[in-house]
């Protein structure tokens, strides 16, 4: 997740659009963190179309496909 966040951040910092293909929904968290990091204090929006809200608690302290938006909500 850390490496993905850094790569997406690098793409965004160059002014390009990051388009990530593959992986699980758990990748929503590092992708969004990269966007928030580049946007600074600006406002951003996220649209997630899925069968569930992806705000479930971590499992044994680890992120999973159901937790990315909980992580974003709890992140400073």
N, C-alpha and C positions, 0 to 999 in steps of 0.2 A: 504494500500500500504506500509506503514511504517513497519508493522509487517511482511508482506511477504518479504520485502527486508532484514530484520534482520534474518529471518529464512533461506532464501537462502544463505545469507552471512555465517551463521553458518555452513551450510552444506559444502560450498566451502572451508571454512577455515580448515575443518577437512580433506581436500583432496579428498572429494567425489564429484560425479557429481550430480548436482541438476536437478531433473526432475519434473517439475511442471505440474500437470494435472488439467484441469478445469479452470473456470473463463473466463474473457473476455480478449481481446487483450490489454486492458489498463494495464494489468499486465506485459507487456513487459518492461515497464519503470522500475519498482522496481527490476525485475529480472536482467536486464542489469546493473542497478546501483550497485547491489550486486557484480556482476562479475567484474565490473570496480573497485570497492573498494578493492576487494581481489587481483586483478591483479596489483594494484599499478600503476606505470608508464608504465607498459607493454602494448603492443598492443593487442587488441582483435578485433574480427570481429563478425558481426551479419548478419544472413540471414533471411529475412522475406519474405515469399511467401504468397501473399494476393492479393485481387482484387484492392486494393488501397494502397497508400504509407504510410498512418498513420502518416502524418505530418500536420494534420489540427490544427488550433488554439484551445485553451481551450474554453469550453462553460461556460460562467458565472464564469470564473476562476477555473473551475474544469476539471480534466482529464477525458477522455472518450476513447472509443475503437479506435478512429481515431487520437489520439494525442500522443501516446507513443514515437514515433520516433522524433516528434517535440521537446518533452521534453528532449530527449537525445541530440539532436543537440544543444539545447539552454543551457544545463547544463554545468557548469564549469568542 
